[in-house]
């Protein structure tokens, strides 16, 4: 995966994307064990399950339609929602992809919510 930055890209974003590439070299989702990817914007949290073999997103959830948006409570709720959807599709184990973010705060809340709902990673 090649990274192209514009001259206005901040060093914080550049470093996160470099970390993301380094992490993605080691992680891959399979049809039996999909990749659980998390993305944070300034207002919302997005999570999706991806099958990297067929290069398809199985399903995704976000805080766009939830009342608690962009905070740790909303992130935990997204984790629970994605775990329930995974259980319906008979996925019990996933590979967690933090997308270059540190594993604390909102990213950790998504993971904790998914674990509480019974998803293993």
C-alpha atoms as a printed R data frame, in Angstrom:
    type eleno elety resid chain resno       x       y      z
1   ATOM     1    CA   UNK     A     1   0.000   0.000  0.000
2   ATOM     2    CA   UNK     A     2   1.574   3.228 -1.141
3   ATOM     3    CA   UNK     A     3   0.960   6.432  0.770
4   ATOM     4    CA   UNK     A     4   0.558   9.762 -0.964
5   ATOM     5    CA   UNK     A     5   0.365  12.888  1.149
6   ATOM     6    CA   UNK     A     6  -0.456  16.402  0.108
7   ATOM     7    CA   UNK     A     7   1.732  19.203  1.366
8   ATOM     8    CA   UNK     A     8  -1.033  20.257  3.784
9   ATOM     9    CA   UNK     A     9  -1.281  16.892  5.539
10  ATOM    10    CA   UNK     A    10  -0.407  17.218  9.213
11  ATOM    11    CA   UNK     A    11   2.360  15.133 10.747
12  ATOM    12    CA   UNK     A    12  -0.161  13.568 13.149
13  ATOM    13    CA   UNK     A    13  -2.205  12.213 10.231
14  ATOM    14    CA   UNK     A    14   0.934  11.091  8.389
15  ATOM    15    CA   UNK     A    15   2.151   9.154 11.425
16  ATOM    16    CA   UNK     A    16  -1.251   7.494 11.931
17  ATOM    17    CA   UNK     A    17  -1.391   6.388  8.307
18  ATOM    18    CA   UNK     A    18   2.153   5.008  8.498
19  ATOM    19    CA   UNK     A    19   1.131   3.036 11.589
20  ATOM    20    CA   UNK     A    20  -1.977   1.829  9.764
21  ATOM    21    CA   UNK     A    21   0.097   0.459  6.885
22  ATOM    22    CA   UNK     A    22   2.476  -1.250  9.304
23  ATOM    23    CA   UNK     A    23  -0.453  -2.876 11.130
24  ATOM    24    CA   UNK     A    24  -2.255  -3.915  7.923
25  ATOM    25    CA   UNK     A    25   0.825  -5.793  6.707
26  ATOM    26    CA   UNK     A    26   0.315  -8.196  9.596
27  ATOM    27    CA   UNK     A    27  -3.502  -8.388  9.703
28  ATOM    28    CA   UNK     A    28  -5.887  -9.966  7.244
29  ATOM    29    CA   UNK     A    29  -9.530 -10.960  7.446
30  ATOM    30    CA   UNK     A    30 -10.732 -14.330  6.174
31  ATOM    31    CA   UNK     A    31 -14.256 -15.575  5.443
32  ATOM    32    CA   UNK     A    32 -14.214 -17.461  8.770
33  ATOM    33    CA   UNK     A    33 -12.514 -14.706 10.798
34  ATOM    34    CA   UNK     A    34 -13.181 -11.228  9.320
35  ATOM    35    CA   UNK     A    35 -11.264  -8.045 10.112
36  ATOM    36    CA   UNK     A    36 -12.978  -5.702 12.596
37  ATOM    37    CA   UNK     A    37 -11.905  -2.223 11.471
38  ATOM    38    CA   UNK     A    38 -12.484   0.993 13.466
39  ATOM    39    CA   UNK     A    39 -12.421   4.570 12.153
40  ATOM    40    CA   UNK     A    40 -12.786   7.806 14.141
41  ATOM    41    CA   UNK     A    41 -13.836  11.096 12.647
42  ATOM    42    CA   UNK     A    42 -14.076  14.295 14.625
43  ATOM    43    CA   UNK     A    43 -17.747  13.631 15.476
44  ATOM    44    CA   UNK     A    44 -18.489   9.935 14.897
45  ATOM    45    CA   UNK     A    45 -17.171   6.393 15.290
46  ATOM    46    CA   UNK     A    46 -17.438   3.835 12.490
47  ATOM    47    CA   UNK     A    47 -16.832   0.075 12.686
48  ATOM    48    CA   UNK     A    48 -17.045  -2.561  9.991
49  ATOM    49    CA   UNK     A    49 -16.339  -6.233  9.405
50  ATOM    50    CA   UNK     A    50 -14.321  -6.903  6.263
51  ATOM    51    CA   UNK     A    51 -13.475 -10.097  4.379
52  ATOM    52    CA   UNK     A    52 -10.084  -9.348  2.812
53  ATOM    53    CA   UNK     A    53 -10.051 -12.492  0.653
54  ATOM    54    CA   UNK     A    54 -13.114 -11.444 -1.356
55  ATOM    55    CA   UNK     A    55 -12.401  -7.738 -0.668
56  ATOM    56    CA   UNK     A    56 -15.924  -7.046  0.596
57  ATOM    57    CA   UNK     A    57 -17.366  -5.262  3.595
58  ATOM    58    CA   UNK     A    58 -19.737  -7.670  5.312
59  ATOM    59    CA   UNK     A    59 -21.526  -4.986  7.346
60  ATOM    60    CA   UNK     A    60 -20.864  -1.766  9.194
61  ATOM    61    CA   UNK     A    61 -22.259   0.235 12.114
62  ATOM    62    CA   UNK     A    62 -21.673   3.806 13.248
63  ATOM    63    CA   UNK     A    63 -22.838   6.478 15.667
64  ATOM    64    CA   UNK     A    64 -24.571   8.404 12.891
65  ATOM    65    CA   UNK     A    65 -28.048   7.316 14.055
66  ATOM    66    CA   UNK     A    66 -27.337   6.962 17.780
67  ATOM    67    CA   UNK     A    67 -28.103   9.557 20.437
68  ATOM    68    CA   UNK     A    68 -24.698   9.352 22.120
69  ATOM    69    CA   UNK     A    69 -22.358  10.341 19.313
70  ATOM    70    CA   UNK     A    70 -18.607  10.628 19.239
71  ATOM    71    CA   UNK     A    71 -17.955   9.822 22.892
72  ATOM    72    CA   UNK     A    72 -16.941   6.624 24.678
73  ATOM    73    CA   UNK     A    73 -20.559   5.684 25.392
74  ATOM    74    CA   UNK     A    74 -21.412   5.903 21.705
75  ATOM    75    CA   UNK     A    75 -18.282   3.917 20.830
76  ATOM    76    CA   UNK     A    76 -19.239   1.176 23.273
77  ATOM    77    CA   UNK     A    77 -22.729   1.049 21.760
78  ATOM    78    CA   UNK     A    78 -21.253   0.679 18.250
79  ATOM    79    CA   UNK     A    79 -19.133  -2.230 19.505
80  ATOM    80    CA   UNK     A    80 -22.215  -3.941 20.918
81  ATOM    81    CA   UNK     A    81 -24.180  -3.380 17.707
82  ATOM    82    CA   UNK     A    82 -21.444  -4.796 15.499
83  ATOM    83    CA   UNK     A    83 -21.034  -7.815 17.778
84  ATOM    84    CA   UNK     A    84 -24.771  -8.539 17.661
85  ATOM    85    CA   UNK     A    85 -24.750  -8.281 13.868
86  ATOM    86    CA   UNK     A    86 -21.727 -10.612 13.745
87  ATOM    87    CA   UNK     A    87 -23.502 -13.140 15.963
88  ATOM    88    CA   UNK     A    88 -26.490 -13.124 13.574
89  ATOM    89    CA   UNK     A    89 -24.128 -13.943 10.679
90  ATOM    90    CA   UNK     A    90 -22.463 -16.715 12.780
91  ATOM    91    CA   UNK     A    91 -19.122 -14.961 13.323
92  ATOM    92    CA   UNK     A    92 -17.752 -15.547 16.813
93  ATOM    93    CA   UNK     A    93 -14.106 -14.531 16.256
94  ATOM    94    CA   UNK     A    94 -12.635 -11.528 14.458
95  ATOM    95    CA   UNK     A    95  -9.260  -9.862 13.912
96  ATOM    96    CA   UNK     A    96  -9.217  -6.383 15.484
97  ATOM    97    CA   UNK     A    97  -7.756  -3.607 13.322
98  ATOM    98    CA   UNK     A    98  -7.274  -0.339 15.209
99  ATOM    99    CA   UNK     A    99  -6.345   1.533 11.987
100 ATOM   100    CA   UNK     A   100  -3.241   3.190 13.405
101 ATOM   101    CA   UNK     A   101  -5.020   4.687 16.422
102 ATOM   102    CA   UNK     A   102  -3.779   4.056 19.938
103 ATOM   103    CA   UNK     A   103  -5.693   1.381 21.826
104 ATOM   104    CA   UNK     A   104  -7.274   3.668 24.401
105 ATOM   105    CA   UNK     A   105 -10.312   5.896 24.728
106 ATOM   106    CA   UNK     A   106 -12.877   5.446 21.976
107 ATOM   107    CA   UNK     A   107 -11.074   2.613 20.187
108 ATOM   108    CA   UNK     A   108 -10.831   0.672 23.438
109 ATOM   109    CA   UNK     A   109 -14.507   1.390 24.153
110 ATOM   110    CA   UNK     A   110 -15.505  -0.131 20.793
111 ATOM   111    CA   UNK     A   111 -13.433  -3.223 21.591
112 ATOM   112    CA   UNK     A   112 -14.867  -3.498 25.117
113 ATOM   113    CA   UNK     A   113 -18.437  -3.189 23.830
114 ATOM   114    CA   UNK     A   114 -17.824  -5.951 21.280
115 ATOM   115    CA   UNK     A   115 -16.245  -8.201 23.917
116 ATOM   116    CA   UNK     A   116 -19.151  -7.647 26.297
117 ATOM   117    CA   UNK     A   117 -21.570  -8.707 23.557
118 ATOM   118    CA   UNK     A   118 -19.628 -11.957 23.083
119 ATOM   119    CA   UNK     A   119 -17.230 -11.311 20.198
120 ATOM   120    CA   UNK     A   120 -13.736 -12.825 20.564
121 ATOM   121    CA   UNK     A   121 -10.473 -11.308 19.308
